[in-house]
């Protein structure tokens, strides 16, 4: 069980040096900034076409987020979800409302015409799916059955599901309360896996937070433990540049996993999903050393 618990209407005590256990997402220009960063990273990049493809999805997410906010009736259900044994927005048990399918429809309407015939075929197929088929695909995707969904459909479905969960998380009338214990591998809001670690700058300089790939919440985790197994005796750090690189990978010799570490304190322009996607050369080197990635980028689904 995660040792960060969400509590209703209780704010953490402030003060200089106070550690905020949980940072809920802010929807203001979240996806617009991601799209801009992806386009910036695409310049001269070997993956330029795919980074621009991801930017198009992020731009559509921003437009839909502004056009289709979370309905008031859904907001009203959130307080009752606090206080249970599971994360309040647990992805495997939360009843999904049709709003997520409306978000998907909005995304599909706003995505630019695909020059790639395979992508165009995928979009046409998703537009033709009925509600039952979409719910089955969503169940499979959230359960990690990527082969059932296919890597062609997964980024579009996840874009809608993630926007849905992020809208919910942004409206939670709660804050995080740290308790003694372990269990911080998964998001305390939705139970999702982290995309990467982020070392914060500014007033929270040096603190590490894990960034959820589903609801985009961030939760605190000490830097001396593996983000996957929470052991701390066999951690190593890898980079393609130097020890002071803004993007490194943390590997663990106990569980043989790794996760990226993005240093916002070294480069405030970093955007966790965009920069994680654009640094796959680092993944390749670490995986060559025998480590497997413990997180998942929403633009990189197997299957």
VMD Tcl script that draws the C-alpha trace (Angstrom):
set ca {
  {0.00 0.00 0.00}
  {1.30 3.45 -0.91}
  {2.58 5.37 2.10}
  {1.17 8.62 0.72}
  {-2.53 8.88 1.52}
  {-4.97 11.41 0.12}
  {-6.96 13.28 2.76}
  {-9.95 15.54 2.22}
  {-9.58 19.30 2.58}
  {-6.33 19.05 4.52}
  {-3.40 21.03 3.29}
  {0.17 20.21 4.25}
  {1.80 22.60 6.64}
  {3.95 25.10 4.79}
  {7.21 26.69 5.71}
  {10.65 26.85 4.22}
  {11.98 23.41 3.36}
  {8.62 21.65 3.83}
  {8.21 18.61 1.59}
  {4.88 18.47 -0.21}
  {4.05 14.74 -0.50}
  {1.78 15.10 -3.52}
  {1.40 17.57 -6.39}
  {-1.91 17.24 -8.23}
  {-1.89 18.22 -11.92}
  {-2.61 21.69 -13.22}
  {-4.34 21.60 -16.61}
  {-3.39 25.15 -17.61}
  {-1.46 24.82 -20.90}
  {-0.11 21.43 -19.79}
  {-0.41 19.88 -23.24}
  {0.37 23.06 -25.13}
  {3.72 23.30 -23.38}
  {4.35 19.61 -24.11}
  {3.59 20.09 -27.78}
  {5.91 23.08 -28.01}
  {8.72 21.18 -26.32}
  {8.25 18.17 -28.62}
  {8.50 20.43 -31.67}
  {11.60 22.09 -30.25}
  {13.24 18.71 -29.60}
  {12.31 17.50 -33.10}
  {14.69 19.97 -34.76}
  {17.54 17.88 -36.15}
  {16.49 14.83 -34.12}
  {16.68 11.32 -35.65}
  {13.08 10.77 -34.43}
  {11.86 14.14 -35.74}
  {8.79 12.75 -37.52}
  {7.58 10.83 -34.48}
  {8.21 13.72 -32.11}
  {6.08 15.94 -34.36}
  {3.42 13.23 -34.48}
  {3.36 13.20 -30.66}
  {3.21 17.00 -30.67}
  {0.08 16.84 -32.82}
  {-1.60 14.57 -30.26}
  {-0.57 16.88 -27.40}
  {-1.94 19.91 -29.25}
  {-5.25 18.11 -29.74}
  {-5.29 17.24 -26.04}
  {-4.90 20.91 -25.13}
  {-7.76 21.93 -27.42}
  {-10.04 19.21 -26.05}
  {-9.13 20.00 -22.44}
  {-10.32 23.56 -22.99}
  {-13.41 22.62 -25.01}
  {-14.64 19.72 -22.86}
  {-13.99 20.33 -19.16}
  {-14.98 17.76 -16.58}
  {-18.79 17.87 -16.09}
  {-19.97 19.23 -12.75}
  {-21.82 15.96 -12.04}
  {-18.51 14.08 -12.19}
  {-16.75 16.66 -10.01}
  {-19.47 16.14 -7.39}
  {-18.63 12.42 -7.12}
  {-14.98 12.97 -6.19}
  {-15.20 13.68 -2.42}
  {-16.85 10.29 -1.83}
  {-13.87 8.53 -3.38}
  {-11.48 9.67 -0.65}
  {-10.63 7.62 2.41}
  {-10.83 4.11 0.98}
  {-8.11 1.46 0.90}
  {-7.36 2.02 -2.81}
  {-6.15 5.17 -4.55}
  {-9.22 7.40 -5.04}
  {-8.98 7.23 -8.84}
  {-7.68 3.66 -9.05}
  {-7.52 2.88 -12.76}
  {-8.55 -0.76 -12.39}
  {-11.68 -0.11 -10.30}
  {-12.88 3.43 -11.07}
  {-16.18 3.32 -13.01}
  {-15.50 5.19 -16.26}
  {-18.13 7.64 -17.43}
  {-18.79 8.26 -21.11}
  {-16.98 11.60 -20.79}
  {-13.71 9.83 -21.65}
  {-15.21 8.65 -24.94}
  {-16.35 12.19 -25.66}
  {-12.77 13.30 -25.06}
  {-11.58 10.63 -27.50}
  {-14.09 11.78 -30.09}
  {-12.90 15.35 -29.62}
  {-9.30 14.25 -30.12}
  {-10.10 12.30 -33.26}
  {-11.94 15.31 -34.70}
  {-9.02 17.64 -34.01}
  {-6.10 15.48 -35.08}
  {-4.63 16.65 -38.38}
  {-5.06 14.46 -41.43}
  {-2.42 11.76 -41.27}
  {0.04 11.63 -44.16}
  {1.03 8.12 -43.10}
  {-1.48 5.62 -44.57}
  {-1.14 3.28 -41.56}
  {-1.96 6.08 -39.11}
  {-4.88 7.20 -41.26}
  {-6.20 3.64 -41.25}
  {-5.91 3.45 -37.46}
  {-7.79 6.72 -36.98}
  {-10.53 5.58 -39.34}
  {-10.88 2.35 -37.39}
  {-11.14 4.16 -34.04}
  {-13.76 6.53 -35.43}
  {-15.82 3.50 -36.44}
  {-15.67 1.77 -33.03}
  {-18.85 1.70 -30.97}
  {-18.95 2.36 -27.24}
  {-18.72 -1.30 -26.26}
  {-15.61 -1.86 -28.40}
  {-13.95 1.27 -27.03}
  {-14.62 0.24 -23.43}
  {-13.10 -3.18 -24.08}
  {-10.01 -1.58 -25.58}
  {-9.77 0.81 -22.62}
  {-10.02 -2.10 -20.16}
  {-7.23 -3.93 -21.95}
  {-4.99 -0.86 -22.18}
  {-5.35 0.02 -18.50}
  {-4.71 -3.62 -17.56}
  {-1.48 -3.63 -19.58}
  {-2.77 -6.00 -22.27}
  {-0.95 -4.06 -24.97}
  {-1.01 -6.86 -27.53}
  {-4.83 -6.78 -27.46}
  {-4.89 -3.03 -28.12}
  {-1.97 -2.74 -30.52}
  {0.76 -0.12 -30.53}
  {-1.04 1.69 -33.36}
  {-4.22 2.43 -31.38}
  {-2.73 2.73 -27.89}
  {-1.36 6.32 -28.11}
  {-4.73 7.74 -29.19}
  {-6.75 5.79 -26.63}
  {-4.27 6.63 -23.88}
  {-4.37 10.31 -24.83}
  {-8.11 10.35 -24.09}
  {-7.89 8.18 -20.98}
  {-5.01 10.18 -19.57}
  {-6.84 13.45 -20.21}
  {-9.88 12.01 -18.43}
  {-7.86 10.91 -15.39}
  {-5.91 14.18 -15.34}
  {-9.14 16.18 -15.35}
  {-10.37 14.08 -12.42}
  {-7.09 14.39 -10.50}
  {-6.98 18.16 -11.01}
  {-10.41 18.45 -9.33}
  {-9.75 16.20 -6.33}
  {-10.59 18.13 -3.12}
  {-7.62 16.61 -1.35}
  {-3.95 16.81 -0.56}
  {-1.32 14.20 0.21}
  {-0.35 13.07 3.67}
  {2.92 11.18 4.09}
  {2.90 8.15 6.39}
  {5.69 5.93 7.60}
  {6.20 3.03 5.23}
  {7.20 2.00 1.73}
  {5.06 1.34 -1.30}
  {5.70 4.46 -3.35}
  {6.32 2.73 -6.68}
  {2.80 3.54 -7.93}
  {0.79 6.74 -8.07}
  {-1.21 7.36 -4.87}
  {-3.95 9.03 -6.93}
  {-4.66 6.42 -9.63}
  {-2.24 3.55 -9.05}
  {-0.45 4.22 -12.33}
  {3.23 3.74 -13.08}
  {5.64 6.68 -13.30}
  {7.03 7.88 -16.60}
  {10.19 9.16 -14.94}
  {11.63 10.79 -11.86}
  {11.88 14.56 -11.73}
  {14.39 16.47 -9.59}
  {12.68 19.74 -8.84}
  {14.16 23.21 -9.01}
  {13.11 26.45 -7.36}
  {11.73 26.30 -3.83}
  {11.71 22.49 -3.98}
  {15.22 22.24 -5.41}
  {16.75 18.81 -5.07}
  {13.56 16.96 -4.15}
  {12.61 13.94 -6.25}
  {9.08 13.35 -7.47}
  {7.74 10.53 -9.62}
  {5.51 11.67 -12.49}
  {2.44 9.53 -13.23}
  {1.92 8.53 -16.85}
  {-1.87 8.33 -16.46}
  {-3.17 11.15 -14.23}
  {-0.02 13.33 -14.39}
  {0.18 13.70 -10.60}
  {3.58 13.81 -8.91}
  {4.49 12.23 -5.59}
  {7.58 12.54 -3.45}
  {10.14 9.78 -3.12}
  {13.55 10.02 -1.50}
  {16.52 9.92 -3.84}
  {18.38 7.14 -2.03}
  {15.95 4.38 -3.02}
  {15.11 2.59 -6.25}
  {11.82 3.88 -7.61}
  {10.78 0.31 -8.43}
  {11.83 -1.95 -5.53}
  {12.81 0.71 -2.95}
  {16.17 -0.89 -2.24}
  {19.08 1.52 -2.07}
  {22.31 -0.42 -1.96}
  {23.00 -0.97 -5.67}
  {21.97 2.19 -7.51}
  {23.95 3.44 -10.50}
  {23.45 6.45 -12.77}
  {23.96 6.58 -16.51}
  {24.13 9.47 -18.96}
  {25.31 10.10 -22.50}
  {27.08 13.34 -21.63}
  {28.45 13.81 -18.12}
  {27.58 13.34 -14.48}
  {25.95 16.77 -14.62}
  {23.67 15.89 -17.54}
  {20.08 17.07 -17.21}
  {18.78 13.61 -18.14}
  {20.18 10.47 -16.52}
  {18.97 6.93 -15.93}
  {18.90 5.39 -12.47}
  {19.46 1.63 -12.52}
  {19.06 -0.81 -9.65}
  {21.19 -3.91 -9.29}
  {18.66 -5.48 -6.93}
  {15.67 -5.59 -9.29}
  {17.52 -4.94 -12.61}
  {15.19 -2.08 -13.51}
  {15.87 1.50 -14.48}
  {13.96 4.76 -14.76}
  {14.98 8.12 -16.19}
  {15.79 11.01 -13.88}
  {15.09 14.47 -15.31}
  {16.83 17.34 -13.53}
  {14.58 20.37 -13.72}
  {17.08 22.01 -11.37}
  {19.64 21.84 -14.20}
  {17.35 22.59 -17.14}
  {13.98 24.25 -16.38}
  {12.86 23.74 -20.00}
  {12.57 19.98 -19.51}
  {9.09 18.52 -20.02}
  {8.92 15.05 -18.56}
  {7.06 13.15 -21.29}
  {8.60 15.05 -24.20}
  {12.20 14.82 -22.97}
  {11.81 11.21 -21.92}
  {10.60 10.35 -25.43}
  {13.40 12.30 -27.10}
  {16.14 10.58 -25.08}
  {15.61 6.98 -26.20}
  {19.31 6.69 -27.06}
  {19.95 6.63 -23.32}
  {17.35 3.85 -22.89}
  {19.10 1.80 -25.54}
  {22.46 2.08 -23.77}
  {21.07 1.18 -20.34}
  {19.08 -1.76 -21.73}
  {22.28 -2.94 -23.38}
  {23.66 -3.28 -19.86}
  {20.86 -5.74 -19.00}
  {18.34 -3.46 -17.26}
  {14.64 -3.20 -18.11}
  {12.56 -0.06 -17.97}
  {10.10 0.04 -15.05}
  {7.98 2.91 -16.40}
  {6.10 3.55 -19.63}
  {5.94 6.62 -21.83}
  {2.42 7.24 -23.24}
  {3.88 7.50 -26.73}
  {5.81 4.23 -26.50}
  {3.53 1.24 -26.09}
  {4.67 -2.29 -26.91}
  {2.55 -4.50 -29.10}
}
mol new
graphics top color blue
foreach p $ca { graphics top sphere $p radius 0.5 }
foreach p [lrange $ca 0 end-1] q [lrange $ca 1 end] { graphics top cylinder $p $q radius 0.2 }
display resetview
